[in-house]
């Protein structure tokens, strides 16, 4: 019991010493901090009116004088600032939302260029992994081993990935290869 207490105390002391430079650099300089009262007095906390959205379908005609109705509305609401000259609104090209389907357990997202991205989560007794594949490239997104297991990955080529969840004399292998323009996955258990 005494040994455990000494080991714990030593690890806490070492961790504190190791973290001291980080904690010192993370301390804010109190001279640069602004109090809430100073913010309130400066007006930074007061809400500002949101300008109304301006929608223009065609460029406005140029004229030498403003219409009477617009000058009246400006004089009625002095708190609202309106820019004197506005650029015509431009329409951005609409982007098509990617379509999502499911194929052989993979979530497939097709973007506007027709590129298909495959994502799949694999859960085995040894842990969980998420793998992404697109255009012949297999990538590991995440791999989290279960208690008592370790994780290792092997990727000799861009189109071939294996994730191993290992414990003594026992492994789970998630193997993904790019084949026939899509990913192919195989899950194996090796050992006892």
Residue, then its C-alpha position, 0 to 999 in steps of 0.5 A: x500500500x505504501x509503495x502504491x501511494x509513493x508511486x502515485x505521488x511521484x507520478x502526480x509530481x512529475x506530471x505537474x512539473x512536466x505541465x508547468x511550462x504549458x500552464x505558464x504560457x497559457x495564463x492570460x495577461x490580466x492587463x489585456x483583459x477587459x472587464x464586463x463593465x468596460x465592455x458595457x460602457x464601450x457599447x460592444x454588448x449592445x445589439x446592432x440591427x441586422x440589415x434587411x437582405x437585398x435581393x436584386x434580379x437585374x442591375x438597378x438603372x442609374x439615375x441622378x436622384x433618389x426616389x422620394x419614397x427611399x428618402x422618406x424611409x431613410x429620414x424615418x429610421x435614422x438608427x438604421x444605416x443604409x449604404x448609399x451605393x450598392x453593388x448588384x447582387x450576383x447569383x452564385x451557381x447552385x451546388x447540388x447536394x451530394x446524394x447518399x446511398x448504401x451499397x454492401x454496408x458502405x455509405x456512398x456519397x456522390x458529389x456534384x462531379x460524380x465522385x463516389x466516396x465510400x465510408x463504413x464502420x466495422x465493429x468487432x470484438x477487438x475494437x471498432x474502425x471507420x474506413x473511407x475509400x474513393x477513387x482507388x484510395x483506401x484511408x483509415x479514418x479511425x481505429x479504437x481498440x477494445x479493452x485488452x486489445x491493441x491496434x495496428x495498421x498495414x497499408x503497403x499500397x493506396x488501394x490495400x489497407x488492413x487494420x489489426x486488433x490484437x491480443x495475445x494469440x488472438x486477432x481480428x483483421x479488417x481488410x479492405x481492397x479497391x476492386x472493380x471500382x469499389x471497396x471490398x471488405x473482409x473481416x477475419x478472426x485469427x487465433x483462439 
